[in-house]
Amino acid sequence: MMKVLIADDHAIVRKGLRQIAEESKQIMVGEASNGQEALDMVRGDHWDALVLDINMPGRHGLDVLQTVRDLQPGLPILILSVHPEDQYAMRVLRAGAAGYMNKDAAPDELVQAITKVVSGGKYISPALAERLAFEVSGQSDKLPHERLSDREYRVLLLIGEGKSVGKIALDLALSVKTVSTYRSRVLEKMNLQNNADMIRYVIDHNLS
C-alpha cells in the first residue's frame, strides 16, 4: 500500500483525486489544502509520494517543490496542473519533480503516474520526453522566458496577469524592492522595455 499526500486548494479536486487513487486498492491518501499545510504534513509524517498542484494560495507550488526537495530529497513529487506543459513542465523537472501531469489527463493515468514515481521512475508525456531529449542533445533553443529563474518567471506571469509590483509583493510575501529587482532582471534578460511588453509576451506565448 502506497501512502500518498495530495496537495490542492480545491476540495472537489482533492475528493476526485482521492477517489481515483483509493479505488485502485493500492494507495492510501492524505490531503493538504495549501502549500504550507503540505509542508507541515511532509515534516510530520512519512509519505511515499506527493501529488502537488502548482498554483495554490500562499506558497506557490514551485516554492513548495524546492522546500520539499530540501526536507525530503528522496520523496518523489508528481506535479498535477491545469497549465499546459509549455508553461511549467521543464521548469519543475529541472527543479527535481519526478513527473508532470495535466489535470485533463485520463483518470487511470493518475494511478499509473503515482506507481511509476514511487518506483523511482519519471512520469512525462511523449511530447515532453521528446523535448527533454532535444535539450539533452543540445539541439533545443531556449525561449527567453526559459532562461529566467523560478522567482523571475513567477514575477513575469503575475505582471502578465496585470498585477502591480505592490500586489505581487503581497502575493509572494516579498518586499516591493525585491519584486522590483526581479522585474528589472526579467526586462534585462528578455530584452523587454516595460510591463506592456511583458504582458504581450505572456499572451503571445500562451503562458497565462
Buried (B, 14 or more C-beta within 10 A) or exposed (E): EBBBBBBBBEEEBBEBBBEBBBEBEBBEBBBBBBBBBBBEBBEEEEBBBBBBBBBBEBBBBBBBBBBBBEEBEEBBBBBBBEBEBBBBBBBBBEBBBBBBBBBEEEEEBBBBBBBBBBEEEBBBBEEBEEBBEEBEEEEBEEEBBBEBEBBBBBBBBBBBBEBEBEBBBEBBEBEBEBBBBBBEBBBEBBEBEEBEBBBEBBEEBEBE
